[in-house]
Amino acid sequence: MILIADSGSTKCDWILIDRFGNNLCSKTTIGINPLNISQNNIKDIILEISELSEKRNLIDEIHFYGAGCGTKTSNEKIKSSLYSIFKKAKLIKVEEDIIAAVHATTEIPGVIAILGTGSNCCYFDGEKVIQYAPSLGYLLADEASGNYFGKELLKSFYLQNMPSSLAKEFKTMFGADLEQLFYNLYDLKQPNAYLASYAIFMFQHRDHPFIENLLYNGIKIFVDNYLMLYAKELENHPIHFVGSIAYYSQDIINRIVVDRGFTVKSFVKKPINNLINHIISTQHPLQKIV
């Protein structure tokens, strides 16, 4: 059996398949980002999935794609947690979420952008992934991501820049308890996921000019600061967008990108199902794994 996981900071999609790609089990848990979660918590999250716990000795191969897995320390943290549970696994491969985005969208050259809880961008030349700028995380960057828009909504609400009609609905939905807000921001283990939870408000009010302007400006910043680093590659290759923020903002993204003369090839909300085809088509038979 092969276990595939695609994790952001908000949620992690798990799928268990046989060697022919047949779906044996699909589950979603909270996100597993090794930068802000302990090894014990990682193990607890996985063990809560009874279907995986029961089949742990039957799983030969694991592919874990995740936000925060770009460093050696984070990579080993995930890998060690998985090996401690799935002791019969012959292969455990841990890669960044940007690699999942590539594998889920294209096998030929193209630029891939993630707009989910966080944001990221790269160029795939057909063989390797190239990044001209590192992912700086939710504190320094993540423009146009869920947590970015969460921060913008909160600032506009508390600084009274949000139109009164929207502010009233925002308060009804989330409350206005500053003490609770600060607790969630500074005491919870995943503040970026908490901030991203506010993004749903935008897509419930897409028809309001304030929200449209917020989305447009945030996405434009991402395009100008990150996507334009790949302007040369974009002269000959398309862009693929991955993540829920991108998926629900397709019209704005197309408007901004097309105005610059580039082509958007696809929008993928959840990479997990596309990853099955990639892994089955590229992996060697399990009996050859050493």
BELFENPE-V852873 format. One record per residue. RES is the residue in three letters. PHI is phi in radians with two decimals (none if undefined). PSI is psi in degrees with one decimal (NA if undefined). OMEGA is omega as a letter, one per 40 degrees, with the letter a starting at -180 (NA if undefined). Layout:
# BELFENPE-V852873
res-><RES | RES>
phi-><PHI | PHI>
psi-><PSI | PSI>
omega-><OMEGA | OMEGA>
This chain:
# BELFENPE-V852873
res-><MET | ILE | LEU | ILE | ALA | ASP | SER | GLY | SER | THR | LYS | CYS | ASP | TRP | ILE | LEU | ILE | ASP | ARG | PHE | GLY | ASN | ASN | LEU | CYS | SER | LYS | THR | THR | ILE | GLY | ILE | ASN | PRO | LEU | ASN | ILE | SER | GLN | ASN | ASN | ILE | LYS | ASP | ILE | ILE | LEU | GLU | ILE | SER | GLU | LEU | SER | GLU | LYS | ARG | ASN | LEU | ILE | ASP | GLU | ILE | HIS | PHE | TYR | GLY | ALA | GLY | CYS | GLY | THR | LYS | THR | SER | ASN | GLU | LYS | ILE | LYS | SER | SER | LEU | TYR | SER | ILE | PHE | LYS | LYS | ALA | LYS | LEU | ILE | LYS | VAL | GLU | GLU | ASP | ILE | ILE | ALA | ALA | VAL | HIS | ALA | THR | THR | GLU | ILE | PRO | GLY | VAL | ILE | ALA | ILE | LEU | GLY | THR | GLY | SER | ASN | CYS | CYS | TYR | PHE | ASP | GLY | GLU | LYS | VAL | ILE | GLN | TYR | ALA | PRO | SER | LEU | GLY | TYR | LEU | LEU | ALA | ASP | GLU | ALA | SER | GLY | ASN | TYR | PHE | GLY | LYS | GLU | LEU | LEU | LYS | SER | PHE | TYR | LEU | GLN | ASN | MET | PRO | SER | SER | LEU | ALA | LYS | GLU | PHE | LYS | THR | MET | PHE | GLY | ALA | ASP | LEU | GLU | GLN | LEU | PHE | TYR | ASN | LEU | TYR | ASP | LEU | LYS | GLN | PRO | ASN | ALA | TYR | LEU | ALA | SER | TYR | ALA | ILE | PHE | MET | PHE | GLN | HIS | ARG | ASP | HIS | PRO | PHE | ILE | GLU | ASN | LEU | LEU | TYR | ASN | GLY | ILE | LYS | ILE | PHE | VAL | ASP | ASN | TYR | LEU | MET | LEU | TYR | ALA | LYS | GLU | LEU | GLU | ASN | HIS | PRO | ILE | HIS | PHE | VAL | GLY | SER | ILE | ALA | TYR | TYR | SER | GLN | ASP | ILE | ILE | ASN | ARG | ILE | VAL | VAL | ASP | ARG | GLY | PHE | THR | VAL | LYS | SER | PHE | VAL | LYS | LYS | PRO | ILE | ASN | ASN | LEU | ILE | ASN | HIS | ILE | ILE | SER | THR | GLN | HIS | PRO | LEU | GLN | LYS | ILE | VAL>
phi-><none | -2.09 | -1.87 | -2.10 | -2.29 | -2.20 | -2.12 | -1.81 | -1.41 | -1.55 | -2.55 | -2.24 | -1.64 | -2.07 | -2.50 | -1.90 | -2.25 | -1.56 | -1.21 | -1.70 | 1.61 | -1.29 | -1.31 | -1.74 | -2.94 | -2.28 | -2.51 | -2.23 | -2.12 | -1.14 | -1.17 | -2.10 | -1.94 | -1.10 | -1.34 | -2.41 | -2.52 | -1.38 | -1.12 | -1.13 | -1.17 | -1.04 | -1.12 | -1.09 | -1.07 | -1.18 | -1.20 | -1.23 | -1.49 | -1.03 | -1.09 | -1.38 | -1.05 | -1.21 | -1.86 | -1.00 | -1.49 | -1.83 | -1.57 | -1.57 | -2.54 | -2.34 | -2.12 | -1.98 | -1.93 | -2.67 | -1.10 | 1.46 | -1.71 | -1.44 | -1.81 | -1.07 | -1.11 | -1.14 | -1.04 | -1.17 | -1.10 | -1.19 | -1.06 | -1.10 | -1.09 | -1.19 | -1.12 | -1.21 | -1.73 | -1.75 | -1.22 | -1.61 | -1.13 | -1.58 | -2.50 | -2.25 | -2.03 | -2.06 | -2.41 | -1.16 | -1.14 | -1.15 | -1.20 | -1.07 | -1.07 | -1.15 | -1.09 | -1.50 | -2.12 | -2.73 | -2.01 | -2.09 | -0.95 | -3.11 | -1.75 | -2.11 | -2.18 | -1.86 | -2.28 | -2.26 | -1.00 | -2.04 | -2.35 | -2.87 | -2.74 | -2.78 | -2.07 | -1.88 | -1.58 | 1.83 | -2.31 | -2.29 | -1.65 | -2.12 | -2.12 | -1.50 | -2.53 | -1.32 | -1.35 | -1.68 | 1.42 | -1.27 | -1.37 | -1.78 | -2.55 | 1.11 | -0.97 | 1.19 | -1.56 | -1.06 | -1.25 | -1.09 | -1.21 | -1.05 | -1.10 | -1.14 | -1.14 | -1.10 | -1.10 | -1.15 | -1.24 | -1.31 | -1.59 | 1.08 | -1.69 | -1.41 | -0.92 | -1.00 | -1.12 | -1.21 | -1.05 | -1.10 | -1.22 | -1.09 | -1.15 | -1.11 | -1.36 | -2.07 | 1.38 | -2.47 | -1.56 | -1.10 | -1.09 | -1.17 | -1.05 | -1.16 | -1.09 | -1.12 | -1.38 | -1.94 | -1.95 | -1.28 | -1.39 | -2.27 | -1.09 | -1.14 | -1.19 | -1.09 | -1.06 | -1.13 | -1.14 | -1.34 | -1.10 | -1.01 | -1.05 | -1.07 | -1.41 | -1.50 | -2.32 | -1.08 | -1.41 | -1.54 | -0.99 | -1.09 | -1.20 | -1.03 | -1.16 | -1.07 | -1.12 | -1.03 | -1.13 | -1.15 | -1.19 | -1.08 | -1.06 | -1.07 | -1.08 | -1.17 | -1.47 | -2.09 | -1.10 | -1.22 | -1.10 | -1.89 | -1.01 | -1.12 | -1.15 | -1.27 | -1.15 | -2.16 | -2.31 | -1.46 | -1.91 | -2.04 | -1.90 | -2.27 | 2.06 | -1.19 | -1.09 | -1.10 | -1.06 | -1.56 | -2.15 | -1.00 | -1.11 | -1.20 | -1.05 | -1.05 | -1.08 | -1.22 | -1.25 | -1.12 | -1.02 | -1.62 | 1.47 | -1.81 | -2.06 | -1.69 | -1.57 | -2.73 | -2.19 | -2.11 | -1.28 | -2.26 | -1.24 | -0.94 | -1.18 | -1.18 | -1.17 | -1.01 | -1.06 | -1.12 | -1.17 | -1.13 | -1.37 | -1.90 | -1.37 | -1.26 | -0.93 | -1.02 | -1.17 | -1.65 | -1.30 | -2.15>
psi-><149.2 | 128.9 | 128.8 | 134.7 | 136.4 | 109.3 | 131.2 | -165.5 | -21.7 | -46.8 | 161.0 | 124.2 | 130.4 | 140.3 | 132.0 | 125.3 | 162.7 | -179.7 | -10.7 | -0.4 | 6.7 | 133.9 | 118.3 | -26.3 | 136.6 | 131.8 | 157.5 | 130.6 | 179.5 | 160.3 | 150.3 | 97.4 | 113.0 | -13.3 | -21.3 | 28.5 | 142.2 | 162.5 | -37.7 | -38.9 | -35.6 | -48.0 | -40.1 | -41.9 | -44.4 | -43.5 | -18.4 | -16.1 | 97.2 | -37.1 | -34.5 | -40.4 | -41.0 | -28.8 | 15.4 | -32.3 | -0.7 | -4.8 | 116.9 | -27.7 | 138.0 | 133.9 | 112.6 | 118.3 | 127.1 | 150.6 | 139.4 | 6.2 | 18.6 | -12.1 | 159.3 | -41.1 | -46.5 | -41.2 | -46.9 | -31.9 | -44.5 | -46.7 | -43.6 | -41.1 | -42.8 | -43.0 | -30.9 | -21.4 | -48.8 | 76.2 | -17.6 | -2.9 | 131.6 | -22.4 | 126.2 | 117.9 | 125.1 | 125.8 | 164.3 | 159.3 | -25.8 | -29.3 | -39.6 | -41.0 | -39.7 | -51.3 | -26.5 | -8.9 | -33.6 | 153.5 | -1.6 | 165.9 | 141.4 | 166.9 | 133.7 | 131.7 | 137.1 | 126.5 | 89.1 | -133.1 | -41.7 | -176.7 | 154.9 | 166.7 | 149.0 | 171.5 | 132.5 | 119.0 | 8.4 | -17.8 | -43.6 | 159.5 | 131.6 | 128.2 | 124.5 | -14.2 | 140.3 | 160.0 | 120.4 | 1.7 | 176.4 | -21.9 | -36.6 | -24.8 | -123.5 | 34.5 | 141.5 | 11.4 | 175.1 | -43.9 | -30.2 | -48.5 | -30.8 | -45.3 | -41.3 | -39.4 | -45.3 | -43.9 | -44.3 | -32.7 | -52.5 | -24.5 | 4.5 | 35.7 | -10.4 | 133.7 | 143.1 | -37.6 | -41.8 | -41.4 | -38.8 | -43.7 | -36.4 | -44.0 | -39.0 | -39.1 | -39.0 | -11.2 | -178.9 | 38.2 | 103.5 | -36.6 | -42.8 | -39.6 | -47.6 | -34.3 | -46.6 | -33.4 | -37.0 | -14.3 | -24.5 | 155.0 | -19.7 | 70.7 | -29.6 | -39.5 | -36.8 | -47.0 | -40.7 | -22.7 | -19.8 | -17.7 | -25.6 | -30.5 | -37.5 | -44.7 | -9.7 | -10.8 | 39.4 | -22.5 | -5.4 | 131.4 | -33.7 | -43.5 | -42.8 | -41.9 | -40.0 | -46.8 | -46.7 | -48.5 | -39.9 | -44.0 | -37.6 | -40.5 | -43.9 | -45.7 | -46.6 | -40.1 | -31.1 | -52.7 | -36.3 | -13.1 | -21.1 | 26.2 | -39.0 | -44.6 | -34.3 | -11.7 | -27.4 | -7.2 | 152.0 | 173.5 | 140.0 | 130.9 | 138.8 | 139.8 | 157.1 | -36.3 | -45.7 | -43.2 | -40.9 | 3.4 | 27.1 | -40.6 | -42.4 | -43.4 | -46.6 | -40.8 | -46.5 | -44.7 | -43.8 | -35.9 | -25.4 | 3.4 | 16.1 | 168.2 | 130.4 | 123.5 | -41.7 | 158.6 | 123.8 | 117.3 | -48.3 | 117.0 | -18.7 | -45.4 | -36.2 | -27.3 | -29.4 | -50.3 | -40.0 | -48.1 | -43.2 | -37.8 | -22.3 | -19.5 | 146.5 | 156.4 | 144.4 | -34.7 | -12.7 | -6.4 | 133.6 | NA>
omega-><a | i | i | i | i | a | i | i | a | a | i | i | i | i | i | a | i | a | i | i | i | a | i | a | i | i | i | i | i | a | i | i | a | i | a | i | a | i | i | i | i | a | a | i | a | a | i | i | a | a | i | i | a | a | a | a | i | a | a | a | a | i | a | i | a | i | i | a | a | i | a | a | i | i | a | i | i | a | i | i | a | i | a | i | a | a | a | a | i | a | i | a | a | a | i | i | i | i | i | i | i | a | a | a | a | i | i | a | i | i | a | a | i | i | i | i | i | i | a | a | i | i | i | a | a | i | a | i | a | i | i | i | a | i | a | i | a | a | a | a | a | i | i | i | i | a | i | a | i | i | a | i | a | i | a | i | a | i | i | i | i | i | a | a | i | a | i | i | i | i | i | a | a | a | a | a | a | a | i | i | a | i | a | a | a | a | i | a | a | a | i | i | i | i | a | a | i | a | i | i | a | a | i | a | a | a | a | a | i | i | i | i | i | i | a | a | i | a | i | i | i | a | a | a | a | a | a | i | a | a | i | i | a | i | a | a | a | i | i | i | a | i | a | i | i | a | a | i | a | a | i | i | a | a | a | a | a | i | i | i | a | a | i | a | a | i | a | a | a | a | a | a | i | a | i | a | a | a | i | a | a | a | i | i | a | a | i | a | i | NA>
